[in-house]
Amino acid sequence: MWRSTNILTQEIDWEAWKLAVANAIGSEPDGTGLLGLEGVGYPRATAFIAFLAPAAFPVIDKWTVKAIYGNQAYAKTSKWMRAAAYKHFASELVSNSSHFPSCSTVHDIDQKVMNTARRCERQYGHTSRPCTCYATNWPIPLPE
């Protein structure tokens, strides 16, 4: 069902979305879903599902986590590598989509955020947030 869903333009049941994500991504300790495959971590698992349904799923990686939640959320915790945080992340991208008018999918937005974060840190040396590189209220707290 998610292959034909655009979370930027359609009403979303976020709990159903989170359940679909949790099932697809799975659990490394339990050996289920994509995390049950050798060499697949949470960022790569989200890249796989984003490839299959880019209008429904973004890619969460270190750059997008640093952009939205700040460097400390990335450096000090792996709490962003779970379905609840991924749901919050996706809904945060959707709620800030007006800042990305050229983007037609949530994956387009995550790519813009990733590229901005990389340029912000690597080219301009900005390592703390908030930063003028973003037109949003980021960073925000990572949900518990």
Steps between C-alpha positions, in 0.01 A plus 500: 500500500785739571639489145207711381497737800650846501531608863545863392161519333283233662351457845718251689423265785838538667451199727432277195805655333714425807375141512585448132846644562558284808401188306712580195808615688468237771736436785868411492491300828195307380646453149187636335434732207779688329701522821515121499721518191878503539643851471169687506467770763214738564604772250549245222167334581322835462685553171363168374140583585544857364623350173185286481260779598670844495173689543426310821837456669803726555855391570620570853877521528764680701473821296124532525508411870764767562291753306170436674601387849851645534848350521451372854200288403716330241821475701369396840215264426362247260145586609438636151531144360150381591153514345363764738787741426478426126126581511576829678774573246270435202218709648749781571604500133135504393409782738792709365435422133408865432872579539571265207256610226694328221466159669214271402581209733620461856810330359573812294484699823729262690753530216487881516544492878789252472677709235450820700634334815806366322573838339432682828753292690761419235507818296409761758628328816169542684485232766239640735129566470294707452665609180412750231541226238147381591176692456333294772486490880756217512649358713214355693509241780523138401187324625542256788 
